[in-house]
Amino acid sequence: MDKKIYDKNYEWIDLKFTDLIGNFHHITLPFKNLEDIRKNGVGFDSSSCAGFKGVEGGDMLLFPDENTAFQDPFFPEPTLSFFCYIKEADTKGDYLRDPRGIALKAQNYMKKEGIADEILFGPEFEFYIFDRVIVNNTKNVSEYKIESYEGRLGFDGSFVNDTGEFIGEKSGYHAIPPKDKFTRIRGEISKTIMDYGIDLIYHHHEVGLAQNEIEIKRYGILKSGDNIQIIKYFIKNICYQNELSATFMPKPLFGMPGNGMHFHQHLFKNGKNLFFGNGYGGLSKIGEYYVGGLLKHGKSLLAFTNPSTNSYKRLVKGFEAPIKLFYSLANRSAAIRIPKYATSENEKRIEFRPPDATSNPYLATTAMLMAGLDGIKKKISLKENNFGPFEGDLEKMDKNIVEKIDSCPTNLLGALEELKKDYDYLLEGDVFNKDLIKGYIDYKEKEALDIEKRPHPYEFELYF
């Protein structure tokens, strides 16, 4: 932490924390209370936060992680902000459903096992920016309307762009201005990210109309979770200030590319990249075993990395979205891709492609790490489990070969059922616990079933 951060004259303290499902929360207090907050924490009602305690025992405490101090750029008065750990109100002990605490335990477990002393994650942020969005759900109305000036989409189906400069369907990849209407906004977002202290690789227009991407450098597991939460916060606020709406929803537009959050990752020990070797794609044996763990537990893993009903509208054929659990070099239809351009010892890594940004980033990264560590400890073989490598496009491969490759779940309830059968790897080192997993499953099952109960507008077109 930069001690100079405290030299400014602040008026407020803002404490930020994440619930079990991944929702971002905050509470704001006068800056003069800082010393008391450090010593005693700040109470809050966790029963109003998704996946936490019931009303009968909802009192909890927030304690700031002082290594995360930063000035929040979206407050009108100078405000010092922190990410927080969540503690029990009576004992001040760790709360076992605190997502940041779980990520920290996973890191400590990895070190204790002597496998590695650091894991680095590098997420890719894909998101749409729309000009207007209307959402309405009542007993007799169910609708959403999206307007995109860049993509010529109007609420009534008419074209709303009369300049002749627009993005056609699936033709936006690396488009330049004036077709790319969001260069300035992405630049503003990127500058805010870099001012916060995160190393940014690039930003560009993605394939879909009004679709954007920002990619950052790789960081440790706890910092990665914080980075994801704060970058989503930055993107949404800057778009809102510009009278635009940003969404990380995996599939906001029918027939258009989805938003993923691919995770680049690799392990280090004593500064040495453990994934660098002379195997397929330049992977070491440890790297191969790690990949084996991710793929072996892939079906249950998706309950954390793809935890929305909308997630599985993205994981379909024809959109470069992974639907089969195999690995390959540079193949974007694979669940795990070895980037072909990452050839140096320090850069050698793998990319897990199924995840999306509806996930709780702390739980998603922790679950991926635990699956990979299980693969290393058990020496899970890629060949024996038919995990590849497979070089071809799935659409063009022999159907007999494709059918023998394990598939990703096709819906959220399916992923949750897989988690019920396969979670022991998450319990190692007391990183996850059965209470958390049960609470998570219960919450997400209710969410999925609530959506299943609702009539869908397209059903009226088919059946009314």
C-alpha positions in Angstrom: 0.0 0.0 0.0 1.2 3.5 -0.8 1.3 5.4 2.5 1.0 8.7 0.6 -2.7 7.8 0.0 -3.4 9.0 3.5 -1.8 12.4 3.0 -4.9 13.8 1.4 -7.8 15.5 3.2 -10.6 13.0 3.0 -14.2 13.6 4.0 -15.5 10.0 3.7 -14.5 6.4 4.0 -16.2 3.9 1.7 -16.1 0.2 2.6 -16.7 -2.2 -0.2 -17.5 -5.9 0.0 -18.9 -8.8 -2.0 -21.7 -11.2 -1.1 -21.8 -14.9 -1.8 -23.3 -14.5 -5.3 -20.9 -11.8 -6.3 -23.0 -8.6 -5.8 -20.9 -5.6 -4.9 -22.0 -3.6 -1.9 -20.7 -0.5 0.0 -21.2 1.6 3.1 -20.0 5.2 3.6 -18.8 6.7 6.9 -17.2 10.0 8.0 -13.4 9.9 7.6 -12.9 10.9 11.3 -14.1 7.5 12.3 -11.1 5.7 10.6 -9.3 4.7 13.8 -12.5 3.2 15.3 -13.2 1.3 12.1 -9.7 -0.1 12.1 -10.1 -1.3 15.7 -13.8 -2.4 15.9 -15.0 -2.8 12.3 -18.3 -1.6 11.0 -21.6 -3.6 11.6 -24.0 -4.4 8.9 -27.0 -6.6 8.3 -25.8 -9.6 6.3 -29.4 -11.0 6.1 -30.0 -8.5 3.3 -27.0 -9.7 1.3 -27.4 -12.7 -1.1 -26.3 -16.0 0.3 -25.3 -14.7 3.8 -27.0 -15.3 7.2 -30.7 -15.2 8.0 -32.5 -12.4 9.9 -32.1 -14.3 13.2 -28.3 -13.9 13.1 -27.5 -11.4 10.4 -25.2 -9.0 12.3 -21.7 -9.1 10.9 -18.6 -6.8 10.8 -16.6 -5.3 8.0 -12.9 -4.8 8.5 -10.9 -2.8 5.9 -8.0 -4.5 4.1 -5.6 -1.5 4.3 -3.6 -2.9 1.4 -6.5 -2.0 -0.9 -6.8 1.7 0.0 -7.6 4.0 -2.9 -9.5 7.2 -3.6 -12.8 6.5 -5.2 -13.1 8.6 -8.4 -16.9 8.6 -8.4 -17.6 10.4 -5.1 -18.1 14.2 -5.3 -16.2 14.7 -2.0 -12.7 13.1 -1.4 -13.4 9.6 -0.4 -10.9 6.9 0.8 -12.2 3.4 -0.1 -11.2 -0.1 1.0 -12.1 -3.7 0.1 -13.1 -5.5 3.3 -13.0 -8.8 5.0 -16.2 -10.0 6.7 -16.0 -11.2 10.3 -18.4 -12.7 12.9 -19.9 -9.9 15.0 -19.5 -11.7 18.4 -16.1 -13.3 18.0 -14.6 -11.2 15.3 -13.5 -14.5 13.8 -13.5 -15.3 10.0 -16.9 -15.6 8.4 -16.7 -18.9 6.4 -18.8 -17.5 3.5 -16.7 -14.4 3.0 -15.6 -14.6 -0.6 -12.3 -12.7 -0.1 -11.5 -14.8 2.9 -12.0 -18.0 0.8 -9.6 -16.8 -1.9 -7.0 -16.0 0.7 -7.4 -19.5 2.2 -6.9 -21.1 -1.2 -3.7 -19.2 -1.7 -2.4 -20.3 1.8 -3.4 -23.9 1.0 -1.5 -23.9 -2.3 1.6 -22.6 -0.4 1.2 -25.1 2.5 1.0 -28.0 0.0 4.3 -26.9 -1.4 3.0 -27.0 -5.0 3.4 -23.3 -5.8 3.7 -20.0 -4.0 1.8 -17.9 -6.4 -1.0 -18.2 -9.0 -1.6 -15.4 -11.5 -5.0 -14.8 -13.1 -5.6 -12.5 -16.1 -9.3 -12.0 -17.0 -10.6 -10.6 -20.3 -13.5 -8.2 -19.8 -16.2 -8.4 -22.6 -19.2 -6.2 -22.3 -21.8 -4.4 -24.4 -22.6 -0.7 -24.3 -26.1 0.3 -25.2 -27.7 3.7 -25.6 -31.0 2.9 -23.9 -32.4 -0.2 -22.1 -35.9 -0.8 -20.8 -36.7 -3.8 -18.6 -40.3 -4.5 -17.4 -41.5 -7.6 -15.6 -44.9 -7.7 -13.9 -47.7 -10.3 -13.8 -49.0 -9.3 -17.2 -45.9 -7.7 -18.9 -42.5 -9.3 -19.6 -40.3 -7.3 -21.9 -36.9 -5.8 -22.5 -35.9 -3.2 -25.1 -32.4 -2.4 -26.2 -31.4 0.5 -28.4 -28.0 0.7 -30.0 -27.0 3.7 -32.1 -23.8 2.0 -33.3 -25.7 -1.1 -34.3 -28.7 0.6 -35.8 -31.1 -1.1 -33.3 -34.2 0.9 -32.4 -36.9 0.0 -29.8 -39.5 -0.3 -32.6 -37.2 -2.3 -34.9 -36.3 0.7 -37.0 -32.8 1.9 -37.9 -31.7 4.7 -35.6 -28.3 5.5 -37.2 -28.5 7.8 -40.2 -24.8 8.5 -40.6 -23.9 5.5 -42.7 -21.2 4.5 -40.2 -22.3 1.5 -38.3 -21.3 -2.0 -37.1 -22.8 -4.9 -39.1 -23.7 -8.2 -37.5 -20.6 -10.0 -36.2 -18.3 -7.6 -38.0 -17.1 -5.4 -35.2 -13.8 -7.1 -34.3 -11.1 -4.4 -34.1 -13.4 -1.9 -35.9 -12.0 1.6 -36.1 -13.7 5.0 -35.6 -16.1 6.3 -36.8 -17.7 2.8 -37.0 -16.4 2.1 -33.5 -18.4 4.7 -31.4 -16.8 3.7 -28.1 -13.1 4.4 -28.5 -13.3 7.6 -26.4 -15.4 5.8 -23.6 -13.0 2.8 -23.5 -10.1 5.3 -23.3 -11.7 7.0 -20.4 -12.4 3.6 -18.7 -8.8 2.4 -19.4 -7.3 5.6 -18.0 -9.3 5.1 -14.8 -8.2 1.5 -14.5 -4.5 2.5 -15.0 -4.8 5.4 -12.5 -6.1 2.9 -10.0 -2.9 1.0 -10.4 -3.8 -2.0 -12.7 -1.6 -2.7 -15.7 -3.7 -2.7 -18.8 -2.8 -4.7 -21.9 -5.3 -3.2 -24.5 -8.8 -2.2 -25.2 -10.7 -2.7 -28.5 -14.1 -3.2 -30.2 -15.2 -6.8 -30.1 -17.1 -8.9 -32.7 -20.6 -7.9 -31.7 -22.3 -4.6 -32.5 -21.7 -2.4 -29.5 -19.5 -5.0 -27.9 -16.2 -4.1 -26.3 -13.2 -5.8 -24.6 -10.6 -4.7 -22.1 -7.8 -7.0 -21.0 -5.4 -6.6 -18.1 -2.2 -8.1 -16.9 -2.2 -11.1 -14.6 -2.3 -10.8 -10.8 -2.5 -13.0 -7.6 -5.8 -14.6 -6.7 -7.0 -12.0 -4.1 -6.0 -9.0 -6.1 -7.6 -10.6 -9.2 -11.0 -10.7 -7.4 -10.6 -7.1 -6.3 -9.6 -6.1 -9.8 -12.6 -7.7 -11.4 -15.1 -6.1 -9.0 -13.5 -2.6 -9.3 -13.2 -2.7 -13.1 -16.8 -3.6 -13.5 -17.6 -0.8 -11.1 -15.5 1.6 -13.2 -17.1 0.5 -16.5 -20.6 0.8 -15.3 -20.1 4.2 -13.6 -18.3 5.8 -16.6 -21.0 4.6 -19.0 -23.7 5.8 -16.7 -22.0 9.3 -16.5 -22.1 9.3 -20.3 -25.8 8.4 -20.4 -25.0 4.9 -21.6 -25.7 1.4 -20.2 -22.9 -1.2 -19.9 -23.7 -4.9 -19.3 -21.6 -8.0 -18.7 -24.6 -10.3 -19.2 -23.4 -13.3 -21.1 -26.0 -13.2 -23.8 -27.9 -9.9 -23.9 -28.7 -10.0 -27.7 -30.3 -13.0 -29.5 -28.1 -14.3 -32.4 -25.1 -12.0 -31.4 -21.8 -13.0 -29.8 -21.9 -13.5 -26.0 -19.8 -11.9 -23.3 -17.2 -14.2 -21.7 -14.6 -13.7 -19.1 -11.7 -15.9 -20.2 -9.2 -16.5 -17.4 -5.5 -16.7 -18.4 -3.6 -18.5 -15.5 -0.3 -20.0 -14.5 1.6 -21.1 -11.3 4.9 -19.9 -10.0 7.3 -21.2 -7.4 10.4 -19.2 -6.4 9.8 -16.9 -9.3 9.8 -19.8 -11.8 6.8 -20.4 -14.1 5.7 -24.0 -13.4 3.8 -24.3 -16.6 6.8 -23.8 -18.9 8.1 -27.1 -20.4 8.6 -29.2 -23.5 5.2 -30.9 -23.7 2.4 -30.2 -26.1 2.1 -26.4 -26.7 5.2 -25.8 -24.5 3.4 -27.0 -21.3 5.2 -28.8 -18.5 3.9 -31.9 -16.8 2.6 -29.8 -13.9 0.8 -27.6 -16.4 -0.7 -30.6 -18.1 -1.9 -32.0 -14.7 -3.4 -28.6 -13.8 -5.3 -28.6 -17.1 -6.4 -32.2 -16.4 -7.8 -31.0 -13.1 -9.8 -28.2 -14.6 -11.2 -30.4 -17.3 -11.9 -33.4 -14.9 -13.9 -31.1 -12.6 -15.1 -28.8 -15.4 -18.8 -29.8 -15.2 -19.1 -28.9 -11.5 -16.7 -26.0 -11.9 -19.1 -24.2 -14.2 -21.6 -23.9 -11.3 -19.1 -21.2 -10.0 -17.7 -19.9 -13.3 -21.0 -19.8 -15.2 -23.6 -19.3 -12.5 -26.5 -17.7 -14.3 -29.3 -19.2 -16.5 -28.2 -16.7 -19.1 -24.6 -18.2 -19.0 -25.8 -21.2 -21.0 -27.4 -19.1 -23.8 -23.8 -18.1 -24.5 -22.3 -21.7 -24.4 -23.8 -22.8 -27.7 -22.5 -23.7 -31.1 -21.4 -21.2 -33.7 -20.1 -18.4 -31.5 -16.5 -19.4 -30.6 -18.0 -20.4 -27.2 -16.6 -23.7 -25.6 -19.2 -26.5 -25.3 -16.8 -29.4 -25.0 -14.2 -30.1 -22.3 -10.9 -30.5 -24.1 -7.7 -28.5 -24.6 -5.8 -27.4 -27.6 -3.2 -25.0 -28.9 -4.8 -21.7 -30.1 -8.1 -23.4 -30.8 -10.9 -21.1 -29.7 -13.6 -23.8 -29.6 -11.6 -25.6 -26.8 -12.5 -25.1 -23.1 -8.8 -24.6 -22.5 -6.6 -22.9 -25.0 -2.8 -22.6 -24.9 -2.1 -19.1 -26.4 0.2 -19.7 -29.3 1.8 -16.3 -28.9 2.8 -16.9 -25.3 6.1 -18.7 -25.9 8.6 -17.3 -23.4 9.2 -19.0 -20.1 7.6 -16.2 -18.1 4.5 -16.0 -20.4 3.6 -19.6 -20.9 0.1 -20.1 -19.6 -3.3 -21.6 -20.2 -6.6 -19.9 -20.9 -9.9 -21.3 -19.4 -12.6 -20.0 -21.8 -16.0 -21.0 -20.4 -16.3 -18.4 -17.5 -18.3 -15.2 -17.7 -18.7 -12.1 -15.5 -21.9 -13.2 -13.7 -19.6 -15.2 -11.5 -18.4 -14.2 -8.1 -14.8 -13.6 -9.1 -13.3 -14.7 -5.7 -15.2 -18.0 -5.8 -14.6 -18.6 -9.5 -10.8 -18.1 -9.3 -10.7 -20.2 -6.1 -12.6 -23.0 -7.6 -10.4 -23.0 -10.7 -7.3 -23.1 -8.5 -8.6 -26.0 -6.4 -9.5 -28.0 -9.5 -6.0 -27.4 -11.0 -4.3 -28.3 -7.7 -6.3 -31.5 -7.5 -5.1 -32.4 -11.0 -1.5 -31.9 -10.0 -1.8 -33.9 -6.8 -3.6 -36.8 -8.5 -1.6 -36.5 -11.7 -4.8 -36.5 -13.8 -3.9 -37.7 -17.3 -5.2 -35.7 -20.3 -4.8 -38.6 -22.7 -6.5 -41.2 -20.4 -9.5 -38.9 -19.9 -9.8 -38.1 -23.6 -9.2 -34.4 -23.0 -7.2 -33.9 -26.2 -5.4 -32.2 -27.6 -7.9 -31.8 -30.5 -6.8 -29.4 -33.1 -9.9 -29.1 -35.4 -12.9 -26.9 -35.3 -15.7 -28.8 -33.6 -18.1 -28.0 -36.4 -15.9 -29.8 -38.9 -14.5 -32.7 -36.7 -15.6 -36.3 -37.1 -18.9 -36.6 -35.2 -17.8 -39.9 -33.6 -14.8 -38.2 -32.1 -16.8 -35.2 -30.9 -19.4 -37.3 -29.2 -16.8 -39.0 -27.0 -15.6 -35.7 -25.6 -17.2 -34.6 -22.3 -19.7 -31.8 -22.8 -20.2 -28.7 -20.6 -23.6 -28.6 -18.8 -26.3 -27.1 -21.0 -28.1 -25.1 -18.2 -27.6 -23.8 -14.7 -29.5 -26.6 -13.0 -27.4 -29.2 -14.7 -24.2 -27.5 -13.5 -25.6 -27.4 -9.9 -26.4 -31.1 -10.1 -22.8 -31.7 -11.2 -21.6 -29.7 -8.2 -23.7 -31.8 -5.8 -21.8 -34.9 -7.1 -18.3 -33.4 -7.4 -17.2 -31.0 -4.7 -14.6 -32.9 -2.6 -11.7 -31.2 -4.4 -13.1 -27.8 -3.1 -13.0 -29.0 0.5 -9.3 -29.7 0.6 -7.5 -27.5 3.1 -10.9 -26.3 4.5 -10.9 -23.7 1.7 -14.6 -24.2 0.8 -16.9 -25.9 3.3 -20.1 -27.9 2.9 -22.3 -25.2 4.4 -21.1 -22.7 1.8 -21.6 -25.1 -1.1 -25.1 -26.0 0.1 -26.1 -22.4 0.6 -24.7 -21.5 -2.8 -26.6 -24.3 -4.5 -29.8 -23.5 -2.6 -29.7 -19.9 -3.7 -28.8 -20.6 -7.3 -31.5 -23.4 -7.6 -34.1 -21.0 -6.4 -32.9 -18.4 -8.9 -33.1 -20.9 -11.8 -36.5 -22.3 -10.8 -38.0 -18.7 -10.4 -37.0 -18.1 -14.0 -38.4 -21.4 -15.2 -41.8 -20.5 -13.6 -42.2 -17.4 -15.7 -43.8 -17.4 -19.1 -41.3 -16.3 -21.8 -42.3 -13.8 -24.5 -41.3 -16.2 -27.2 -43.7 -18.8 -25.8 -46.5 -16.5 -26.7 -45.3 -16.4 -30.3 -45.2 -20.2 -30.3 -48.2 -21.2 -28.3 -50.7 -18.4 -27.7 
